[in-house]
Amino acid sequence: MPSRPSSPSLQDRVLKSGWLKKQRSIMKNWQQRWFVLRGDQLFYYKDEEETKPQGFIPLQGNQVSELIPHAEEPGKHLFEIAPG
């Protein structure tokens, strides 16, 4: 009897995905990256076609804060992820 494929675990399932701008840590310039939220980790890729993430941001234990958007970019949402 064939077995049913198991459903993906919460860590493997894509909860949200889309383009975001990420500030680099050294140069402090902004780069547009494709982000995928899986469980409590936010993975980022160069584009939608990439299969290997460039990195990830753990959300558990970090503070996520919404920031006031710039007047020049209405409709844009800003948030910051900070340690602790």
FISE-204136 format. One record per residue (C-alpha): x, y, z; residue number from 1. Coordinates in nm, 3 decimals. Layout:
BEGIN
+---------+---------+---------+-----+
:       u :       v :       w : pos :
+---------+---------+---------+-----+
:       X :       Y :       Z : NUM :
...
+---------+---------+---------+-----+
//
This chain:
BEGIN
+---------+---------+---------+-----+
:       u :       v :       w : pos :
+---------+---------+---------+-----+
:   0.000 :   0.000 :   0.000 :   1 :
:   0.157 :   0.336 :  -0.099 :   2 :
:   0.212 :   0.576 :   0.185 :   3 :
:   0.072 :   0.928 :   0.177 :   4 :
:   0.335 :   1.199 :   0.160 :   5 :
:   0.355 :   1.377 :   0.490 :   6 :
:   0.270 :   1.745 :   0.505 :   7 :
:   0.570 :   1.975 :   0.531 :   8 :
:   0.669 :   2.075 :   0.882 :   9 :
:   0.613 :   2.431 :   0.998 :  10 :
:   0.985 :   2.504 :   0.946 :  11 :
:   0.966 :   2.388 :   0.581 :  12 :
:   0.634 :   2.549 :   0.488 :  13 :
:   0.643 :   2.894 :   0.324 :  14 :
:   0.427 :   3.129 :   0.533 :  15 :
:   0.497 :   3.447 :   0.332 :  16 :
:   0.729 :   3.550 :   0.050 :  17 :
:   0.805 :   3.865 :  -0.143 :  18 :
:   1.051 :   4.139 :  -0.227 :  19 :
:   1.200 :   4.348 :   0.055 :  20 :
:   1.493 :   4.584 :   0.081 :  21 :
:   1.761 :   4.479 :   0.327 :  22 :
:   2.030 :   4.705 :   0.465 :  23 :
:   2.378 :   4.556 :   0.444 :  24 :
:   2.573 :   4.540 :   0.767 :  25 :
:   2.910 :   4.678 :   0.646 :  26 :
:   2.837 :   4.921 :   0.361 :  27 :
:   2.494 :   5.029 :   0.501 :  28 :
:   2.345 :   5.049 :   0.152 :  29 :
:   2.012 :   4.888 :   0.062 :  30 :
:   1.969 :   4.578 :  -0.153 :  31 :
:   1.645 :   4.434 :  -0.286 :  32 :
:   1.617 :   4.065 :  -0.201 :  33 :
:   1.353 :   3.792 :  -0.226 :  34 :
:   1.249 :   3.698 :   0.129 :  35 :
:   1.077 :   3.380 :   0.242 :  36 :
:   0.931 :   3.336 :   0.591 :  37 :
:   0.949 :   2.976 :   0.712 :  38 :
:   0.857 :   2.914 :   1.073 :  39 :
:   1.051 :   3.163 :   1.284 :  40 :
:   1.324 :   3.228 :   1.025 :  41 :
:   1.332 :   3.486 :   0.747 :  42 :
:   1.546 :   3.359 :   0.456 :  43 :
:   1.672 :   3.589 :   0.183 :  44 :
:   1.775 :   3.514 :  -0.174 :  45 :
:   1.920 :   3.715 :  -0.460 :  46 :
:   1.600 :   3.651 :  -0.661 :  47 :
:   1.294 :   3.426 :  -0.681 :  48 :
:   1.477 :   3.162 :  -0.887 :  49 :
:   1.755 :   3.098 :  -0.633 :  50 :
:   1.734 :   2.773 :  -0.439 :  51 :
:   2.014 :   2.837 :  -0.191 :  52 :
:   1.955 :   3.130 :   0.048 :  53 :
:   2.220 :   3.400 :   0.085 :  54 :
:   2.139 :   3.402 :   0.455 :  55 :
:   1.864 :   3.406 :   0.711 :  56 :
:   1.745 :   3.614 :   1.003 :  57 :
:   1.621 :   3.428 :   1.312 :  58 :
:   1.309 :   3.597 :   1.449 :  59 :
:   1.275 :   3.407 :   1.776 :  60 :
:   1.437 :   3.607 :   2.056 :  61 :
:   1.466 :   3.920 :   1.841 :  62 :
:   1.261 :   4.239 :   1.855 :  63 :
:   1.060 :   4.325 :   1.542 :  64 :
:   0.947 :   4.689 :   1.535 :  65 :
:   0.740 :   4.876 :   1.279 :  66 :
:   0.895 :   5.209 :   1.177 :  67 :
:   0.731 :   5.526 :   1.048 :  68 :
:   0.737 :   5.524 :   0.665 :  69 :
:   0.907 :   5.802 :   0.471 :  70 :
:   0.675 :   6.073 :   0.337 :  71 :
:   0.834 :   6.032 :  -0.010 :  72 :
:   0.726 :   5.666 :  -0.026 :  73 :
:   0.362 :   5.640 :   0.082 :  74 :
:   0.232 :   5.286 :   0.109 :  75 :
:   0.574 :   5.144 :   0.187 :  76 :
:   0.609 :   4.960 :   0.518 :  77 :
:   0.929 :   4.968 :   0.721 :  78 :
:   1.032 :   4.739 :   1.002 :  79 :
:   1.349 :   4.668 :   1.194 :  80 :
:   1.470 :   4.342 :   1.341 :  81 :
:   1.700 :   4.397 :   1.638 :  82 :
:   1.867 :   4.150 :   1.877 :  83 :
:   1.677 :   4.077 :   2.199 :  84 :
+---------+---------+---------+-----+
//
